[in-house]
Amino acid sequence: MINQDYARRDFLAHLGTGVSGIALSTLLGNRFSLAEELDVSSEPASSPPDGNPHFKPRAKSVIWIFLVGGMSHLESFDPKPELNKYAGKSISETPYKDAANNPLIRDNLREFVAGLHKVQPTIYPLQAGYRACGQSGLLMSDWFQHLPSVADELAIVRSMWTTDNDHGAQLQFHTGRHALEGQFPTIGSWIRYGLAGLSDDVPQFVVLGTPLADCCGGTGGHGSNYLGPEFAGVPLSVDRNNPLPYASPGSSVYREEQLGNFDLLRSLHRLAQVESIDDARLRARVASYELAFRMQSSIPRLVDVEQETVDTHQLYGVNTAPTDTFGRQCLVARRLVETGTRFVQIFHGSNGGAGAWDAHSNLEKGHREQIAQIDKPIAGLIADLKQRGLLDETLVVLATEFGRTPGAEGANGRDHHPYGFSIAMAGGGVRKGVVHGATDELGFHAVEDRHYVTDVHATVMHLMGLEGRRLEIKGRKRLDIDYGNPITAIMS
């Protein structure tokens, strides 16, 4: 069992280089990795970014919502009536028999376990109805009761693809690399690395909800890898009594005692400066303690959503089952970007394994339950951002690692499907009420305006005013596919 007092001391002592990172470079413009701080790098690093965007940004912050397990594109944003028409028949018995033999299966697939997820040949009908929503007429599953109210704010990309047909695709969606290649910096860490902070009192990359399970990327899903741990996501809880585990000194330490400790640190710092003028490492270490101290006040206030009005609670589904937990996370996300956090990553459905959105059986029951938890909070988040004038500067991303197969798995499920699936975006320079890309008539392959997952990363970076290729790290060769290409068709 972890010693709680030691854990608190360890958290504070390693705040500048530990898992949380806590935005030191935001405070002092200090941008060095763990290797640089410990002077263990075998070669000098390239010049770090100066914290400014490379060109005029459209968005200041990102709220990145990730549905863990693989939401079905067919029962969400890409309904295919041909599945009903040919239900129960083999794909080979339909006019679309070539889908199962498409070279893209061979060319793009990189299996973690060979043969584990084969093509499911028997066509499974749609388990949900669908309707045109908003003035834009976006098609959406009728399991969504609230998201249609903001349909005209959404851009749906129906032509996503990835290469992992197992749940390592969760890690891949965040880093752009197959899980077999290891862990790499995530999109959140790149944003955190490239841009200076907007506030001295809050972390610039925050993680809400339960992160990915160890099977599927673990902390690598919000990690920073070779960028240095100060650029990793900071996990927060929406429990106002314990929002940042181990960042409090404990109930036995009075605030006055803490203030005395910080006064001592400042005095020691001044003495050390006599011999170490302009020592960025020393300034950063002191700043880490001071930021942790300020966060003891700022973070509990931010996660205390009871301050919000009853109308706001109702908008997000707070204090109501089954939306309370996720509704609080979405509301805290709004409060964080409102205060100055750059990147908020919300995980939904992480359950210690593949994720609650996995649907090998009982797809209808499982997806209905999961959608009931997120539908109202996401719609509420977008509406709330808009009414507060924040949506134009806040990019909301709704994503999942892959879709589900057009063919049935067992009696009532769909298997993993990396060949074509959907995501949605809103706000922050994104066009309103548009659909981009397409899968084939069965929803099998992305066939029109195909986009690998790093195209989403490139889009986020572009809207935040960053050019990914200008964030190259010396000694860390990146591939073209790592950078992706912005999806300009959905940009306003």
VOTI-14294 format. One line per 8 residues: for each residue y, x, z of C-alpha. Coordinates in steps of 0.05 Angstrom, whole numbers. Example, Ala and Ser with C-alpha at 12.3 -4.5 7.8 and 13.67 -1.06 7.14 Angstrom:
BEGIN
-90:246:156 | -21:273:143
***
This chain:
BEGIN
0:0:0 | 70:25:-16 | 113:44:43 | 174:-1:36 | 224:47:68 | 200:104:24 | 202:60:-37 | 275:43:-23
294:116:-12 | 255:136:-74 | 289:83:-116 | 358:108:-95 | 342:181:-99 | 315:175:-170 | 364:123:-194 | 392:171:-245
325:190:-274 | 276:137:-252 | 247:75:-285 | 310:33:-277 | 362:78:-307 | 419:36:-277 | 472:52:-328 | 497:120:-304
522:138:-373 | 562:74:-374 | 601:97:-313 | 618:167:-334 | 602:173:-407 | 545:218:-385 | 488:216:-435 | 431:263:-421
357:251:-420 | 309:267:-364 | 288:331:-401 | 360:354:-405 | 375:339:-332 | 315:379:-309 | 329:433:-361 | 258:430:-388
273:417:-461 | 248:471:-508 | 305:459:-556 | 376:433:-549 | 385:358:-561 | 429:333:-617 | 497:307:-599 | 489:241:-563
529:180:-585 | 599:171:-557 | 586:99:-536 | 629:68:-590 | 602:24:-646 | 597:57:-714 | 633:-1:-747 | 664:-67:-726
610:-107:-688 | 598:-181:-694 | 564:-186:-626 | 576:-154:-558 | 511:-174:-524 | 439:-195:-540 | 393:-244:-505 | 323:-228:-530
271:-281:-514 | 199:-261:-526 | 141:-310:-524 | 80:-271:-502 | 13:-286:-535 | 32:-308:-605 | 66:-376:-617 | 39:-413:-677
89:-412:-734 | 53:-473:-762 | 66:-516:-702 | 137:-492:-691 | 183:-472:-749 | 139:-468:-811 | 97:-532:-819 | 49:-534:-878
27:-604:-902 | -27:-573:-945 | -65:-557:-880 | -73:-632:-869 | -91:-645:-941 | -148:-594:-941 | -168:-598:-868 | -241:-582:-856
-250:-547:-923 | -259:-473:-932 | -199:-436:-960 | -244:-418:-1019 | -250:-492:-1036 | -175:-501:-1043 | -126:-481:-1098 | -104:-425:-1051
-170:-388:-1047 | -136:-322:-1064 | -100:-322:-997 | -163:-299:-961 | -172:-241:-1009 | -100:-220:-1016 | -92:-144:-1018 | -39:-150:-963
-96:-161:-914 | -124:-93:-930 | -59:-57:-943 | -20:-79:-881 | -73:-89:-828 | -88:-34:-778 | -141:-60:-730 | -146:-38:-658
-219:-62:-657 | -248:-66:-727 | -274:-135:-745 | -253:-168:-680 | -205:-217:-713 | -233:-237:-780 | -203:-287:-829 | -218:-357:-804
-241:-395:-868 | -242:-468:-846 | -174:-499:-852 | -147:-529:-787 | -97:-587:-794 | -29:-586:-762 | -33:-606:-690 | 39:-630:-687
83:-673:-730 | 149:-645:-755 | 217:-670:-776 | 282:-648:-807 | 333:-630:-752 | 408:-630:-752 | 454:-634:-812 | 420:-571:-839
353:-606:-841 | 314:-549:-810 | 240:-568:-804 | 215:-564:-733 | 154:-586:-695 | 163:-652:-658 | 138:-617:-595 | 210:-592:-590
251:-647:-560 | 315:-608:-545 | 318:-550:-593 | 335:-597:-651 | 402:-610:-617 | 422:-538:-634 | 385:-534:-701 | 451:-524:-737
463:-460:-698 | 396:-429:-717 | 374:-382:-771 | 298:-385:-781 | 262:-326:-813 | 194:-350:-838 | 171:-286:-870 | 157:-237:-814
95:-193:-815 | 65:-137:-773 | 3:-93:-776 | -32:-104:-709 | -77:-165:-705 | -88:-156:-631 | -39:-163:-573 | -16:-91:-579
30:-126:-629 | 73:-144:-568 | 90:-71:-559 | 96:-62:-635 | 148:-118:-639 | 192:-81:-589 | 183:-9:-614 | 165:-18:-687
103:26:-680 | 30:6:-675 | 1:12:-605 | -49:64:-630 | 10:111:-641 | 33:107:-569 | 98:85:-538 | 168:94:-567
238:71:-549 | 247:-4:-552 | 303:-42:-586 | 337:-55:-520 | 337:19:-502 | 367:37:-569 | 424:-12:-558 | 433:15:-488
432:86:-514 | 480:74:-571 | 534:33:-537 | 575:44:-475 | 571:-8:-421 | 617:-68:-414 | 618:-68:-338 | 609:-17:-282
576:-67:-236 | 515:-91:-274 | 458:-56:-311 | 467:-55:-386 | 394:-69:-403 | 362:-122:-359 | 291:-151:-360 | 277:-221:-334
210:-255:-327 | 142:-221:-321 | 138:-160:-368 | 81:-147:-415 | 12:-135:-384 | -17:-65:-386 | -65:-87:-441 | -8:-100:-488
45:-47:-474 | 63:-56:-401 | 130:-26:-382 | 131:5:-452 | 154:-64:-476 | 222:-51:-444 | 218:25:-439 | 259:81:-470
207:136:-478 | 239:200:-504 | 310:173:-498 | 304:183:-423 | 288:132:-368 | 362:118:-355 | 360:77:-418 | 301:34:-399
307:-39:-379 | 321:-56:-307 | 274:-111:-282 | 311:-165:-242 | 284:-225:-206 | 321:-292:-205 | 305:-296:-130 | 374:-291:-99
343:-264:-35 | 310:-205:-70 | 337:-198:-141 | 330:-122:-146 | 270:-97:-107 | 281:-34:-66 | 356:-30:-83 | 375:-56:-14
373:-10:46 | 334:-61:87 | 356:-109:141 | 360:-54:194 | 417:-17:159 | 488:-43:169 | 538:-43:112 | 584:1:153
528:52:158 | 520:52:83 | 595:60:73 | 592:120:119 | 535:150:79 | 574:142:14 | 636:173:46 | 593:232:65
567:238:-6 | 637:238:-34 | 657:292:15 | 597:335:-5 | 613:322:-77 | 684:348:-68 | 658:410:-33 | 607:422:-89
661:415:-142 | 694:478:-115 | 636:518:-144 | 613:469:-197 | 674:445:-233 | 660:389:-283 | 586:385:-266 | 565:321:-302
498:319:-267 | 530:320:-198 | 580:266:-217 | 524:224:-246 | 481:230:-183 | 538:207:-138 | 555:151:-187 | 483:127:-184
488:116:-109 | 555:82:-116 | 530:35:-171 | 468:17:-130 | 514:1:-73 | 559:-44:-116 | 498:-78:-145 | 476:-100:-76
536:-147:-79 | 542:-162:-153 | 470:-177:-171 | 455:-228:-116 | 518:-265:-137 | 496:-264:-210 | 427:-292:-197 | 452:-345:-148
453:-402:-199 | 464:-452:-143 | 538:-437:-153 | 534:-472:-220 | 550:-546:-230 | 498:-601:-229 | 513:-613:-303 | 497:-540:-318
432:-544:-278 | 412:-605:-319 | 430:-571:-384 | 381:-514:-369 | 329:-556:-332 | 341:-521:-266 | 310:-554:-205 | 265:-595:-250
192:-583:-269 | 168:-553:-315 | 232:-519:-336 | 259:-492:-269 | 234:-420:-273 | 251:-406:-345 | 315:-447:-340 | 339:-403:-283
323:-341:-324 | 363:-367:-384 | 421:-386:-339 | 420:-317:-306 | 419:-286:-376 | 482:-324:-393 | 515:-301:-328 | 495:-229:-342
525:-226:-413 | 586:-263:-387 | 594:-207:-336 | 582:-150:-384 | 508:-135:-394 | 493:-112:-464 | 419:-131:-472 | 379:-183:-433
305:-187:-448 | 268:-249:-424 | 193:-251:-426 | 159:-319:-425 | 84:-330:-418 | 62:-262:-392 | 2:-276:-349 | -30:-209:-335
-69:-212:-400 | -57:-231:-472 | -5:-283:-454 | 0:-358:-445 | 18:-369:-518 | -50:-344:-541 | -86:-403:-571 | -158:-389:-589
-176:-457:-561 | -139:-520:-538 | -79:-503:-580 | -47:-571:-575 | -52:-574:-499 | -30:-502:-489 | 28:-502:-538 | 54:-569:-512
55:-541:-442 | 90:-476:-461 | 141:-511:-506 | 157:-559:-450 | 176:-499:-406 | 223:-466:-457 | 250:-521:-502 | 305:-548:-457
327:-481:-428 | 335:-447:-496 | 373:-507:-525 | 415:-508:-461 | 429:-433:-466 | 454:-438:-538 | 496:-500:-523 | 525:-469:-460
543:-404:-495 | 577:-444:-549 | 617:-488:-503 | 641:-426:-464 | 662:-390:-527 | 608:-337:-518 | 560:-354:-574 | 601:-319:-628
595:-254:-590 | 524:-263:-562 | 463:-256:-607 | 403:-298:-585 | 335:-277:-612 | 272:-320:-603 | 210:-281:-623 | 135:-273:-613
85:-219:-633 | 51:-257:-690 | 33:-327:-712 | -34:-365:-713 | -86:-372:-768 | -86:-430:-818 | -161:-431:-806 | -194:-459:-744
-223:-415:-689 | -277:-454:-654 | -265:-528:-647 | -190:-531:-632 | -156:-464:-635 | -123:-414:-681 | -134:-339:-681 | -84:-282:-684
-44:-279:-749 | 0:-219:-766 | 7:-233:-841 | 62:-284:-837 | 101:-316:-779 | 169:-340:-756 | 227:-320:-711 | 294:-352:-697
364:-325:-684 | 431:-356:-665 | 502:-334:-651 | 532:-264:-657 | 545:-262:-732 | 484:-302:-754 | 491:-358:-806 | 482:-428:-780
427:-476:-799 | 391:-433:-851 | 320:-415:-868 | 304:-348:-898 | 238:-324:-928 | 174:-363:-937 | 99:-360:-928 | 51:-388:-979
28:-460:-981 | -23:-449:-925 | 24:-408:-881 | -22:-348:-891 | 20:-293:-921 | 94:-278:-920 | 108:-280:-995 | 183:-287:-1002
233:-238:-972 | 181:-205:-929 | 205:-171:-865 | 169:-122:-821 | 188:-126:-747 | 238:-69:-749 | 280:-109:-797 | 295:-152:-735
315:-88:-698 | 360:-67:-755 | 392:-135:-757 | 407:-133:-682 | 435:-62:-688 | 479:-80:-748 | 508:-141:-713 | 522:-97:-652
559:-47:-697 | 506:7:-698 | 474:45:-755 | 404:64:-731 | 401:127:-773 | 461:155:-737 | 422:152:-671 | 371:203:-695
346:248:-638 | 336:321:-654 | 262:340:-652 | 240:267:-657 | 223:252:-729 | 228:178:-745 | 199:142:-805 | 236:97:-853
197:38:-826 | 223:53:-756 | 294:38:-778 | 280:-25:-817 | 333:-60:-860 | 383:-111:-835 | 366:-182:-857 | 434:-191:-891
415:-260:-918 | 421:-291:-849 | 487:-256:-832 | 551:-295:-836
***
